[in-house]
Amino acid sequence: MIKILDTLIFICVIVLGSKYVIQSANTIFDLNLRWYFLEDVPYLSLILTILIFVLYILSEYLKEKSSKAKE
């Protein structure tokens, strides 16, 4: 379960980071790169940020709980 949560966190960070990389490349180099599959999602950055924090807190909670169970 913990590995699944860590993988989901990693995917959310990659998607959020690539969104900002695409926006930066568009403004710096005057390109017209687009997100065809995610550009219509409103508040995508906010959703991903909240999802990252929730998944991270849950993952750390489960790690702490499993380490206490081993002791």
PyMOL Python script that loads the backbone (N, CA, C, O; Angstrom):
from pymol import cmd

cmd.read_pdbstr("""\
ATOM      1  N   MET A   1       0.826  -1.197   0.000  1.00  0.00           N
ATOM      2  CA  MET A   1       0.000   0.000   0.000  1.00  0.00           C
ATOM      3  C   MET A   1       0.866   1.255   0.000  1.00  0.00           C
ATOM      4  O   MET A   1       0.554   2.238  -0.672  1.00  0.00           O
ATOM      5  N   ILE A   2       1.947   1.210   0.754  1.00  0.00           N
ATOM      6  CA  ILE A   2       2.823   2.377   0.845  1.00  0.00           C
ATOM      7  C   ILE A   2       3.504   2.634  -0.493  1.00  0.00           C
ATOM      8  O   ILE A   2       3.662   3.786  -0.897  1.00  0.00           O
ATOM      9  N   LYS A   3       3.907   1.572  -1.180  1.00  0.00           N
ATOM     10  CA  LYS A   3       4.557   1.742  -2.481  1.00  0.00           C
ATOM     11  C   LYS A   3       3.591   2.315  -3.511  1.00  0.00           C
ATOM     12  O   LYS A   3       3.989   3.100  -4.371  1.00  0.00           O
ATOM     13  N   ILE A   4       2.328   1.926  -3.423  1.00  0.00           N
ATOM     14  CA  ILE A   4       1.322   2.471  -4.335  1.00  0.00           C
ATOM     15  C   ILE A   4       1.143   3.960  -4.085  1.00  0.00           C
ATOM     16  O   ILE A   4       1.070   4.744  -5.032  1.00  0.00           O
ATOM     17  N   LEU A   5       1.070   4.357  -2.820  1.00  0.00           N
ATOM     18  CA  LEU A   5       0.923   5.775  -2.488  1.00  0.00           C
ATOM     19  C   LEU A   5       2.135   6.576  -2.943  1.00  0.00           C
ATOM     20  O   LEU A   5       1.990   7.675  -3.477  1.00  0.00           O
ATOM     21  N   ASP A   6       3.334   6.029  -2.733  1.00  0.00           N
ATOM     22  CA  ASP A   6       4.541   6.725  -3.168  1.00  0.00           C
ATOM     23  C   ASP A   6       4.584   6.860  -4.689  1.00  0.00           C
ATOM     24  O   ASP A   6       5.042   7.878  -5.209  1.00  0.00           O
ATOM     25  N   THR A   7       4.113   5.844  -5.398  1.00  0.00           N
ATOM     26  CA  THR A   7       4.058   5.911  -6.858  1.00  0.00           C
ATOM     27  C   THR A   7       3.059   6.964  -7.317  1.00  0.00           C
ATOM     28  O   THR A   7       3.333   7.708  -8.259  1.00  0.00           O
ATOM     29  N   LEU A   8       1.913   7.034  -6.668  1.00  0.00           N
ATOM     30  CA  LEU A   8       0.921   8.056  -7.013  1.00  0.00           C
ATOM     31  C   LEU A   8       1.450   9.460  -6.739  1.00  0.00           C
ATOM     32  O   LEU A   8       1.201  10.382  -7.515  1.00  0.00           O
ATOM     33  N   ILE A   9       2.172   9.622  -5.646  1.00  0.00           N
ATOM     34  CA  ILE A   9       2.785  10.918  -5.346  1.00  0.00           C
ATOM     35  C   ILE A   9       3.771  11.291  -6.443  1.00  0.00           C
ATOM     36  O   ILE A   9       3.779  12.428  -6.915  1.00  0.00           O
ATOM     37  N   PHE A  10       4.600  10.341  -6.849  1.00  0.00           N
ATOM     38  CA  PHE A  10       5.589  10.583  -7.900  1.00  0.00           C
ATOM     39  C   PHE A  10       4.907  10.977  -9.211  1.00  0.00           C
ATOM     40  O   PHE A  10       5.366  11.895  -9.890  1.00  0.00           O
ATOM     41  N   ILE A  11       3.829  10.300  -9.570  1.00  0.00           N
ATOM     42  CA  ILE A  11       3.106  10.622 -10.805  1.00  0.00           C
ATOM     43  C   ILE A  11       2.507  12.021 -10.728  1.00  0.00           C
ATOM     44  O   ILE A  11       2.577  12.774 -11.700  1.00  0.00           O
ATOM     45  N   CYS A  12       1.924  12.379  -9.595  1.00  0.00           N
ATOM     46  CA  CYS A  12       1.344  13.720  -9.435  1.00  0.00           C
ATOM     47  C   CYS A  12       2.411  14.801  -9.531  1.00  0.00           C
ATOM     48  O   CYS A  12       2.184  15.845 -10.141  1.00  0.00           O
ATOM     49  N   VAL A  13       3.574  14.557  -8.934  1.00  0.00           N
ATOM     50  CA  VAL A  13       4.666  15.533  -8.996  1.00  0.00           C
ATOM     51  C   VAL A  13       5.153  15.690 -10.434  1.00  0.00           C
ATOM     52  O   VAL A  13       5.420  16.807 -10.877  1.00  0.00           O
ATOM     53  N   ILE A  14       5.270  14.582 -11.166  1.00  0.00           N
ATOM     54  CA  ILE A  14       5.707  14.644 -12.560  1.00  0.00           C
ATOM     55  C   ILE A  14       4.700  15.415 -13.409  1.00  0.00           C
ATOM     56  O   ILE A  14       5.096  16.249 -14.223  1.00  0.00           O
ATOM     57  N   VAL A  15       3.413  15.151 -13.234  1.00  0.00           N
ATOM     58  CA  VAL A  15       2.384  15.851 -14.011  1.00  0.00           C
ATOM     59  C   VAL A  15       2.379  17.335 -13.675  1.00  0.00           C
ATOM     60  O   VAL A  15       2.294  18.173 -14.572  1.00  0.00           O
ATOM     61  N   LEU A  16       2.469  17.668 -12.389  1.00  0.00           N
ATOM     62  CA  LEU A  16       2.479  19.072 -11.983  1.00  0.00           C
ATOM     63  C   LEU A  16       3.731  19.777 -12.491  1.00  0.00           C
ATOM     64  O   LEU A  16       3.659  20.907 -12.974  1.00  0.00           O
ATOM     65  N   GLY A  17       4.873  19.113 -12.381  1.00  0.00           N
ATOM     66  CA  GLY A  17       6.114  19.708 -12.875  1.00  0.00           C
ATOM     67  C   GLY A  17       6.111  19.897 -14.375  1.00  0.00           C
ATOM     68  O   GLY A  17       6.583  20.919 -14.873  1.00  0.00           O
ATOM     69  N   SER A  18       5.582  18.923 -15.106  1.00  0.00           N
ATOM     70  CA  SER A  18       5.553  19.058 -16.565  1.00  0.00           C
ATOM     71  C   SER A  18       4.600  20.163 -16.996  1.00  0.00           C
ATOM     72  O   SER A  18       4.818  20.802 -18.025  1.00  0.00           O
ATOM     73  N   LYS A  19       3.548  20.394 -16.219  1.00  0.00           N
ATOM     74  CA  LYS A  19       2.639  21.504 -16.531  1.00  0.00           C
ATOM     75  C   LYS A  19       3.385  22.835 -16.466  1.00  0.00           C
ATOM     76  O   LYS A  19       3.234  23.682 -17.346  1.00  0.00           O
ATOM     77  N   TYR A  20       4.189  23.014 -15.421  1.00  0.00           N
ATOM     78  CA  TYR A  20       4.929  24.262 -15.292  1.00  0.00           C
ATOM     79  C   TYR A  20       6.086  24.352 -16.284  1.00  0.00           C
ATOM     80  O   TYR A  20       6.432  25.448 -16.725  1.00  0.00           O
ATOM     81  N   VAL A  21       6.684  23.227 -16.639  1.00  0.00           N
ATOM     82  CA  VAL A  21       7.744  23.238 -17.659  1.00  0.00           C
ATOM     83  C   VAL A  21       7.169  23.647 -19.004  1.00  0.00           C
ATOM     84  O   VAL A  21       7.784  24.428 -19.729  1.00  0.00           O
ATOM     85  N   ILE A  22       6.001  23.131 -19.342  1.00  0.00           N
ATOM     86  CA  ILE A  22       5.363  23.492 -20.611  1.00  0.00           C
ATOM     87  C   ILE A  22       4.981  24.966 -20.612  1.00  0.00           C
ATOM     88  O   ILE A  22       5.178  25.650 -21.616  1.00  0.00           O
ATOM     89  N   GLN A  23       4.441  25.466 -19.510  1.00  0.00           N
ATOM     90  CA  GLN A  23       4.093  26.886 -19.433  1.00  0.00           C
ATOM     91  C   GLN A  23       5.331  27.766 -19.547  1.00  0.00           C
ATOM     92  O   GLN A  23       5.303  28.792 -20.227  1.00  0.00           O
ATOM     93  N   SER A  24       6.414  27.371 -18.888  1.00  0.00           N
ATOM     94  CA  SER A  24       7.652  28.151 -18.955  1.00  0.00           C
ATOM     95  C   SER A  24       8.234  28.135 -20.359  1.00  0.00           C
ATOM     96  O   SER A  24       8.689  29.167 -20.852  1.00  0.00           O
ATOM     97  N   ALA A  25       8.225  26.980 -21.004  1.00  0.00           N
ATOM     98  CA  ALA A  25       8.741  26.891 -22.370  1.00  0.00           C
ATOM     99  C   ALA A  25       7.900  27.727 -23.319  1.00  0.00           C
ATOM    100  O   ALA A  25       8.437  28.333 -24.247  1.00  0.00           O
ATOM    101  N   ASN A  26       6.609  27.770 -23.106  1.00  0.00           N
ATOM    102  CA  ASN A  26       5.743  28.587 -23.955  1.00  0.00           C
ATOM    103  C   ASN A  26       6.053  30.071 -23.802  1.00  0.00           C
ATOM    104  O   ASN A  26       6.071  30.803 -24.792  1.00  0.00           O
ATOM    105  N   THR A  27       6.296  30.523 -22.577  1.00  0.00           N
ATOM    106  CA  THR A  27       6.555  31.948 -22.381  1.00  0.00           C
ATOM    107  C   THR A  27       7.979  32.336 -22.765  1.00  0.00           C
ATOM    108  O   THR A  27       8.193  33.419 -23.310  1.00  0.00           O
ATOM    109  N   ILE A  28       8.949  31.478 -22.492  1.00  0.00           N
ATOM    110  CA  ILE A  28      10.344  31.821 -22.780  1.00  0.00           C
ATOM    111  C   ILE A  28      10.634  31.771 -24.271  1.00  0.00           C
ATOM    112  O   ILE A  28      11.215  32.704 -24.826  1.00  0.00           O
ATOM    113  N   PHE A  29      10.234  30.691 -24.916  1.00  0.00           N
ATOM    114  CA  PHE A  29      10.595  30.477 -26.312  1.00  0.00           C
ATOM    115  C   PHE A  29       9.475  30.806 -27.285  1.00  0.00           C
ATOM    116  O   PHE A  29       9.611  30.559 -28.483  1.00  0.00           O
ATOM    117  N   ASP A  30       8.373  31.357 -26.798  1.00  0.00           N
ATOM    118  CA  ASP A  30       7.229  31.736 -27.622  1.00  0.00           C
ATOM    119  C   ASP A  30       6.728  30.544 -28.446  1.00  0.00           C
ATOM    120  O   ASP A  30       6.476  30.653 -29.645  1.00  0.00           O
ATOM    121  N   LEU A  31       6.596  29.424 -27.772  1.00  0.00           N
ATOM    122  CA  LEU A  31       6.091  28.211 -28.409  1.00  0.00           C
ATOM    123  C   LEU A  31       4.593  28.094 -28.169  1.00  0.00           C
ATOM    124  O   LEU A  31       4.012  28.863 -27.404  1.00  0.00           O
ATOM    125  N   ASN A  32       3.993  27.146 -28.815  1.00  0.00           N
ATOM    126  CA  ASN A  32       2.567  26.913 -28.618  1.00  0.00           C
ATOM    127  C   ASN A  32       2.334  25.455 -28.232  1.00  0.00           C
ATOM    128  O   ASN A  32       1.527  24.759 -28.849  1.00  0.00           O
ATOM    129  N   LEU A  33       3.054  25.002 -27.198  1.00  0.00           N
ATOM    130  CA  LEU A  33       2.871  23.641 -26.716  1.00  0.00           C
ATOM    131  C   LEU A  33       1.558  23.562 -25.951  1.00  0.00           C
ATOM    132  O   LEU A  33       1.189  24.493 -25.236  1.00  0.00           O
ATOM    133  N   ARG A  34       0.851  22.438 -26.108  1.00  0.00           N
ATOM    134  CA  ARG A  34      -0.452  22.308 -25.467  1.00  0.00           C
ATOM    135  C   ARG A  34      -0.566  20.974 -24.754  1.00  0.00           C
ATOM    136  O   ARG A  34       0.134  20.011 -25.067  1.00  0.00           O
ATOM    137  N   TRP A  35      -1.461  20.950 -23.795  1.00  0.00           N
ATOM    138  CA  TRP A  35      -1.825  19.721 -23.095  1.00  0.00           C
ATOM    139  C   TRP A  35      -3.150  19.275 -23.679  1.00  0.00           C
ATOM    140  O   TRP A  35      -4.201  19.774 -23.276  1.00  0.00           O
ATOM    141  N   TYR A  36      -3.121  18.368 -24.599  1.00  0.00           N
ATOM    142  CA  TYR A  36      -4.364  17.968 -25.245  1.00  0.00           C
ATOM    143  C   TYR A  36      -5.270  17.160 -24.325  1.00  0.00           C
ATOM    144  O   TYR A  36      -6.492  17.206 -24.470  1.00  0.00           O
ATOM    145  N   PHE A  37      -4.699  16.429 -23.394  1.00  0.00           N
ATOM    146  CA  PHE A  37      -5.531  15.571 -22.549  1.00  0.00           C
ATOM    147  C   PHE A  37      -5.870  16.190 -21.204  1.00  0.00           C
ATOM    148  O   PHE A  37      -6.772  15.695 -20.528  1.00  0.00           O
ATOM    149  N   LEU A  38      -5.191  17.245 -20.786  1.00  0.00           N
ATOM    150  CA  LEU A  38      -5.461  17.830 -19.470  1.00  0.00           C
ATOM    151  C   LEU A  38      -5.693  19.338 -19.487  1.00  0.00           C
ATOM    152  O   LEU A  38      -5.815  19.947 -18.424  1.00  0.00           O
ATOM    153  N   GLU A  39      -5.755  19.941 -20.644  1.00  0.00           N
ATOM    154  CA  GLU A  39      -5.858  21.403 -20.643  1.00  0.00           C
ATOM    155  C   GLU A  39      -7.251  21.901 -20.280  1.00  0.00           C
ATOM    156  O   GLU A  39      -7.410  23.074 -19.941  1.00  0.00           O
ATOM    157  N   ASP A  40      -8.257  21.045 -20.342  1.00  0.00           N
ATOM    158  CA  ASP A  40      -9.614  21.475 -20.025  1.00  0.00           C
ATOM    159  C   ASP A  40     -10.001  21.237 -18.566  1.00  0.00           C
ATOM    160  O   ASP A  40     -11.129  21.535 -18.174  1.00  0.00           O
ATOM    161  N   VAL A  41      -9.086  20.708 -17.762  1.00  0.00           N
ATOM    162  CA  VAL A  41      -9.380  20.461 -16.348  1.00  0.00           C
ATOM    163  C   VAL A  41      -9.179  21.763 -15.574  1.00  0.00           C
ATOM    164  O   VAL A  41      -8.061  22.272 -15.505  1.00  0.00           O
ATOM    165  N   PRO A  42     -10.255  22.311 -14.988  1.00  0.00           N
ATOM    166  CA  PRO A  42     -10.085  23.558 -14.235  1.00  0.00           C
ATOM    167  C   PRO A  42      -9.370  23.298 -12.909  1.00  0.00           C
ATOM    168  O   PRO A  42      -9.579  22.267 -12.270  1.00  0.00           O
ATOM    169  N   TYR A  43      -8.541  24.229 -12.516  1.00  0.00           N
ATOM    170  CA  TYR A  43      -7.810  24.176 -11.244  1.00  0.00           C
ATOM    171  C   TYR A  43      -6.947  22.922 -11.114  1.00  0.00           C
ATOM    172  O   TYR A  43      -6.867  22.334 -10.036  1.00  0.00           O
ATOM    173  N   LEU A  44      -6.307  22.515 -12.200  1.00  0.00           N
ATOM    174  CA  LEU A  44      -5.494  21.301 -12.189  1.00  0.00           C
ATOM    175  C   LEU A  44      -4.334  21.419 -11.202  1.00  0.00           C
ATOM    176  O   LEU A  44      -4.034  20.463 -10.488  1.00  0.00           O
ATOM    177  N   SER A  45      -3.686  22.567 -11.154  1.00  0.00           N
ATOM    178  CA  SER A  45      -2.553  22.745 -10.239  1.00  0.00           C
ATOM    179  C   SER A  45      -2.989  22.609  -8.786  1.00  0.00           C
ATOM    180  O   SER A  45      -2.308  21.969  -7.984  1.00  0.00           O
ATOM    181  N   LEU A  46      -4.100  23.201  -8.459  1.00  0.00           N
ATOM    182  CA  LEU A  46      -4.613  23.123  -7.089  1.00  0.00           C
ATOM    183  C   LEU A  46      -5.000  21.690  -6.728  1.00  0.00           C
ATOM    184  O   LEU A  46      -4.699  21.220  -5.631  1.00  0.00           O
ATOM    185  N   ILE A  47      -5.653  21.012  -7.633  1.00  0.00           N
ATOM    186  CA  ILE A  47      -6.059  19.625  -7.390  1.00  0.00           C
ATOM    187  C   ILE A  47      -4.839  18.745  -7.175  1.00  0.00           C
ATOM    188  O   ILE A  47      -4.812  17.944  -6.241  1.00  0.00           O
ATOM    189  N   LEU A  48      -3.828  18.881  -8.028  1.00  0.00           N
ATOM    190  CA  LEU A  48      -2.629  18.055  -7.900  1.00  0.00           C
ATOM    191  C   LEU A  48      -1.855  18.366  -6.626  1.00  0.00           C
ATOM    192  O   LEU A  48      -1.335  17.457  -5.980  1.00  0.00           O
ATOM    193  N   THR A  49      -1.774  19.638  -6.262  1.00  0.00           N
ATOM    194  CA  THR A  49      -1.063  20.022  -5.041  1.00  0.00           C
ATOM    195  C   THR A  49      -1.741  19.435  -3.801  1.00  0.00           C
ATOM    196  O   THR A  49      -1.073  18.885  -2.926  1.00  0.00           O
ATOM    197  N   ILE A  50      -3.052  19.552  -3.732  1.00  0.00           N
ATOM    198  CA  ILE A  50      -3.785  18.985  -2.598  1.00  0.00           C
ATOM    199  C   ILE A  50      -3.642  17.471  -2.577  1.00  0.00           C
ATOM    200  O   ILE A  50      -3.470  16.876  -1.513  1.00  0.00           O
ATOM    201  N   LEU A  51      -3.713  16.847  -3.744  1.00  0.00           N
ATOM    202  CA  LEU A  51      -3.573  15.396  -3.830  1.00  0.00           C
ATOM    203  C   LEU A  51      -2.192  14.939  -3.376  1.00  0.00           C
ATOM    204  O   LEU A  51      -2.065  13.914  -2.708  1.00  0.00           O
ATOM    205  N   ILE A  52      -1.159  15.696  -3.737  1.00  0.00           N
ATOM    206  CA  ILE A  52       0.202  15.358  -3.307  1.00  0.00           C
ATOM    207  C   ILE A  52       0.307  15.414  -1.784  1.00  0.00           C
ATOM    208  O   ILE A  52       0.843  14.494  -1.168  1.00  0.00           O
ATOM    209  N   PHE A  53      -0.197  16.478  -1.180  1.00  0.00           N
ATOM    210  CA  PHE A  53      -0.117  16.603   0.274  1.00  0.00           C
ATOM    211  C   PHE A  53      -0.919  15.516   0.989  1.00  0.00           C
ATOM    212  O   PHE A  53      -0.446  14.947   1.973  1.00  0.00           O
ATOM    213  N   VAL A  54      -2.107  15.228   0.512  1.00  0.00           N
ATOM    214  CA  VAL A  54      -2.937  14.200   1.153  1.00  0.00           C
ATOM    215  C   VAL A  54      -2.275  12.832   1.043  1.00  0.00           C
ATOM    216  O   VAL A  54      -2.207  12.095   2.027  1.00  0.00           O
ATOM    217  N   LEU A  55      -1.789  12.490  -0.138  1.00  0.00           N
ATOM    218  CA  LEU A  55      -1.138  11.196  -0.319  1.00  0.00           C
ATOM    219  C   LEU A  55       0.152  11.099   0.486  1.00  0.00           C
ATOM    220  O   LEU A  55       0.469  10.040   1.028  1.00  0.00           O
ATOM    221  N   TYR A  56       0.896  12.200   0.567  1.00  0.00           N
ATOM    222  CA  TYR A  56       2.141  12.193   1.338  1.00  0.00           C
ATOM    223  C   TYR A  56       1.862  11.986   2.827  1.00  0.00           C
ATOM    224  O   TYR A  56       2.539  11.197   3.485  1.00  0.00           O
ATOM    225  N   ILE A  57       0.877  12.687   3.346  1.00  0.00           N
ATOM    226  CA  ILE A  57       0.538  12.544   4.764  1.00  0.00           C
ATOM    227  C   ILE A  57       0.057  11.129   5.057  1.00  0.00           C
ATOM    228  O   ILE A  57       0.437  10.540   6.069  1.00  0.00           O
ATOM    229  N   LEU A  58      -0.773  10.584   4.181  1.00  0.00           N
ATOM    230  CA  LEU A  58      -1.259   9.222   4.376  1.00  0.00           C
ATOM    231  C   LEU A  58      -0.122   8.208   4.298  1.00  0.00           C
ATOM    232  O   LEU A  58      -0.079   7.260   5.081  1.00  0.00           O
ATOM    233  N   SER A  59       0.787   8.404   3.368  1.00  0.00           N
ATOM    234  CA  SER A  59       1.926   7.497   3.229  1.00  0.00           C
ATOM    235  C   SER A  59       2.816   7.539   4.466  1.00  0.00           C
ATOM    236  O   SER A  59       3.236   6.495   4.965  1.00  0.00           O
ATOM    237  N   GLU A  60       3.105   8.732   4.957  1.00  0.00           N
ATOM    238  CA  GLU A  60       3.935   8.854   6.154  1.00  0.00           C
ATOM    239  C   GLU A  60       3.237   8.269   7.378  1.00  0.00           C
ATOM    240  O   GLU A  60       3.886   7.669   8.235  1.00  0.00           O
ATOM    241  N   TYR A  61       1.944   8.438   7.463  1.00  0.00           N
ATOM    242  CA  TYR A  61       1.186   7.854   8.572  1.00  0.00           C
ATOM    243  C   TYR A  61       1.286   6.336   8.547  1.00  0.00           C
ATOM    244  O   TYR A  61       1.509   5.710   9.583  1.00  0.00           O
ATOM    245  N   LEU A  62       1.122   5.744   7.375  1.00  0.00           N
ATOM    246  CA  LEU A  62       1.205   4.289   7.266  1.00  0.00           C
ATOM    247  C   LEU A  62       2.617   3.781   7.542  1.00  0.00           C
ATOM    248  O   LEU A  62       2.789   2.715   8.134  1.00  0.00           O
ATOM    249  N   LYS A  63       3.635   4.544   7.113  1.00  0.00           N
ATOM    250  CA  LYS A  63       5.016   4.149   7.406  1.00  0.00           C
ATOM    251  C   LYS A  63       5.275   4.173   8.908  1.00  0.00           C
ATOM    252  O   LYS A  63       5.899   3.262   9.452  1.00  0.00           O
ATOM    253  N   GLU A  64       4.798   5.208   9.569  1.00  0.00           N
ATOM    254  CA  GLU A  64       4.985   5.318  11.018  1.00  0.00           C
ATOM    255  C   GLU A  64       4.227   4.214  11.749  1.00  0.00           C
ATOM    256  O   GLU A  64       4.730   3.640  12.715  1.00  0.00           O
ATOM    257  N   LYS A  65       3.031   3.925  11.288  1.00  0.00           N
ATOM    258  CA  LYS A  65       2.226   2.880  11.912  1.00  0.00           C
ATOM    259  C   LYS A  65       2.877   1.508  11.744  1.00  0.00           C
ATOM    260  O   LYS A  65       2.865   0.698  12.671  1.00  0.00           O
ATOM    261  N   SER A  66       3.441   1.248  10.573  1.00  0.00           N
ATOM    262  CA  SER A  66       4.085  -0.053  10.347  1.00  0.00           C
ATOM    263  C   SER A  66       5.395  -0.167  11.127  1.00  0.00           C
ATOM    264  O   SER A  66       5.755  -1.257  11.571  1.00  0.00           O
ATOM    265  N   SER A  67       6.111   0.951  11.297  1.00  0.00           N
ATOM    266  CA  SER A  67       7.350   0.889  12.080  1.00  0.00           C
ATOM    267  C   SER A  67       7.051   0.690  13.566  1.00  0.00           C
ATOM    268  O   SER A  67       7.814   0.019  14.262  1.00  0.00           O
ATOM    269  N   LYS A  68       5.962   1.259  14.058  1.00  0.00           N
ATOM    270  CA  LYS A  68       5.575   1.045  15.457  1.00  0.00           C
ATOM    271  C   LYS A  68       5.104  -0.384  15.674  1.00  0.00           C
ATOM    272  O   LYS A  68       5.305  -0.945  16.752  1.00  0.00           O
ATOM    273  N   ALA A  69       4.486  -0.974  14.674  1.00  0.00           N
ATOM    274  CA  ALA A  69       4.009  -2.356  14.801  1.00  0.00           C
ATOM    275  C   ALA A  69       5.176  -3.336  14.840  1.00  0.00           C
ATOM    276  O   ALA A  69       5.071  -4.396  15.457  1.00  0.00           O
ATOM    277  N   LYS A  70       6.281  -2.998  14.193  1.00  0.00           N
ATOM    278  CA  LYS A  70       7.458  -3.867  14.185  1.00  0.00           C
ATOM    279  C   LYS A  70       8.206  -3.822  15.512  1.00  0.00           C
ATOM    280  O   LYS A  70       8.895  -4.777  15.871  1.00  0.00           O
ATOM    281  N   GLU A  71       8.073  -2.725  16.235  1.00  0.00           N
ATOM    282  CA  GLU A  71       8.784  -2.579  17.517  1.00  0.00           C
ATOM    283  C   GLU A  71       8.119  -3.339  18.566  1.00  0.00           C
ATOM    284  O   GLU A  71       8.571  -3.337  19.711  1.00  0.00           O
TER     285      GLU A  71
END
""", "prot")
cmd.dss("prot")
cmd.show_as("cartoon", "prot")
cmd.util.cbc("prot")
cmd.orient("prot")
